[in-house]
Amino acid sequence: MSAQFEVTASPLPEDLATIGDGLSAFNDADVGPSGRKPLAVLIRDAEGKVIGGLHGYTAWGWLFTQWLFIPEALRGGGMASKLLTEAEGEARSRGCHGAWIDTFSPVARKAYMRQGYEIFGELPDFPAGRTRTFLKKTL
């Protein structure tokens, strides 16, 4: 089989789907189906507009929080804890036994640790001058 390489900053959605579908099929055969399911906890304003929240997914018994954003006006009031508590509750109802998250914000790292997350890995200078920290929690 011959192969050619193309480097691109704008891959087509169907090309990415081919990669994702292939990897999913490989993993399903190797370790079993992931049961991957999206999970979001949305923060809405008085008019119902989404202004922040948490987005991630559950798979193989784990919750992964991919994005967590709190608007400036709501920071410092325990909002991260509330979002994580909601997501963790849903993850438990889906049968998850653990959760993980990563950040390069020292403030977020402290918030996650207050929520019971513990550091399991670090990547220095990602981005430059910061450390990307990986945290986990048993649910």
WOPEJO-V863404 format. One record per residue. N is the residue number from 1. RES is the residue in one letter. D_LAST is the distance of its C-alpha to the last C-alpha in Angstrom with 2 decimals. Layout:
# WOPEJO-V863404
n->[N	N]
res->[RES	RES]
d_last->[D_LAST	D_LAST]
This chain:
# WOPEJO-V863404
n->[1	2	3	4	5	6	7	8	9	10	11	12	13	14	15	16	17	18	19	20	21	22	23	24	25	26	27	28	29	30	31	32	33	34	35	36	37	38	39	40	41	42	43	44	45	46	47	48	49	50	51	52	53	54	55	56	57	58	59	60	61	62	63	64	65	66	67	68	69	70	71	72	73	74	75	76	77	78	79	80	81	82	83	84	85	86	87	88	89	90	91	92	93	94	95	96	97	98	99	100	101	102	103	104	105	106	107	108	109	110	111	112	113	114	115	116	117	118	119	120	121	122	123	124	125	126	127	128	129	130	131	132	133	134	135	136	137	138	139]
res->[M	S	A	Q	F	E	V	T	A	S	P	L	P	E	D	L	A	T	I	G	D	G	L	S	A	F	N	D	A	D	V	G	P	S	G	R	K	P	L	A	V	L	I	R	D	A	E	G	K	V	I	G	G	L	H	G	Y	T	A	W	G	W	L	F	T	Q	W	L	F	I	P	E	A	L	R	G	G	G	M	A	S	K	L	L	T	E	A	E	G	E	A	R	S	R	G	C	H	G	A	W	I	D	T	F	S	P	V	A	R	K	A	Y	M	R	Q	G	Y	E	I	F	G	E	L	P	D	F	P	A	G	R	T	R	T	F	L	K	K	T	L]
d_last->[45.92	46.66	44.25	44.74	42.38	42.06	40.28	39.53	37.82	38.02	36.83	37.43	34.49	35.76	35.85	32.21	31.42	33.34	31.26	27.91	29.09	30.44	27.30	25.21	27.81	27.83	24.05	24.10	26.90	25.37	21.75	21.62	20.86	17.91	17.57	17.39	17.34	17.85	15.81	17.52	17.44	21.09	22.97	26.45	29.56	32.03	33.73	30.62	30.58	27.31	27.35	23.91	20.28	17.39	17.79	15.84	14.83	12.51	13.89	13.52	9.95	8.94	9.27	12.19	13.67	17.33	19.13	18.58	21.93	23.04	26.80	28.71	29.68	26.12	24.86	24.37	23.31	19.52	19.34	16.77	14.37	15.31	14.90	11.42	10.44	12.30	10.93	7.20	8.71	10.79	8.41	6.83	10.60	11.38	9.56	7.07	4.91	4.87	6.82	10.25	13.30	16.79	19.58	23.04	23.24	23.19	22.57	19.46	18.18	18.66	16.93	13.74	14.01	14.60	11.30	9.67	10.05	12.36	15.27	15.69	18.86	21.70	24.62	27.56	30.00	27.92	29.55	32.50	32.06	28.27	25.40	22.68	19.44	16.38	13.05	9.56	6.24	3.79	0.00]
